[in-house]
Amino acid sequence: MSKPSPERRWFRSIAEVAAVVLVVIVAKAALAEPYYVPSGSMEPTLLVGDELLATKYPYGYSSASLPLSIAWPRTERILGALPQRGDVVVFRHPVNRSQVWVKRVIGLPGDHVQMRAGRLWINGEMAALKRDGSALTDEGETAARYIETLPGGRTHAILKLNGYYHPVDDTPDVVVPAGHLFVMGDNRDNSADSRIATAQGGVGLLPVADLIGRAEGIVASWDLKTKEQPIWTWPSGLRGARFFTAVH
């Protein structure tokens, strides 16, 4: 049997590499994809430098599911399902859809959502808060840490600066329209979310079509401030205790 010519071997190698690349792209588009957390808006749940793994199949698929940072035109979802209240979701910003953001789902279609004096109200019920110590934010400020309970019983930690009044601590009663979500950051004084219109740099009411997936876990974490130190100290920035932990 004659050996394949160099051209055929070269073509076969290219085809094998292309097949591997295609499998990776399909897996990232259909199953899961990693994302880095660039801001402290979800502290204390997520820290700057966390690497998330977001699964895409729980909410179905749309053009937002594609793994490239390209502002694809918005499409309807197939195999779609709404998130549950309290899910941490990864999504494309409604205006600049090349940007990927992460927030927590607070309001579902039909919900009434309002902030009164810094407290969250959903459908006329104030979300319970329980003090849970203090935490240092990424910006070096000491904030009060609370455990917030949403209607239905799901709990998560939030941060609120002591004695600080944010303009979105009081908001109108908003009814979440069909096909949209009300999302917020857990760091309540440092989050551009559904409390802020897109024209002012927030998210506004998030179209469900812009969902990418659900944040499931943290696969790695590194304190980005370590980059300002000598290179031999960089390994000290690894947050080993956060590796392979679930997102709640």
Secondary structure, 3 states (H helix, E strand, C coil): CCCCCHHHHHHHHHHHHHHHHHHHHHHHHHCEEEEECCCCCCCCCCCCCEEEEEECHHHCECHHHCCCCCCCCCCCCECCCCCCCCCEEEEECCCCCCCEEEEEEEECCCCEEEEECCEEEECCEECEEEEEEEEECCCCCEEEEEEEECCCCCEEEEEEECCCCCHHHCCCCEECCCCEEEEECCECCCCCCCCCCHHHCCCCCEEHHHEEEEEEEEEEEECHHHHHCCHHHHHHHECHHHCCEECC
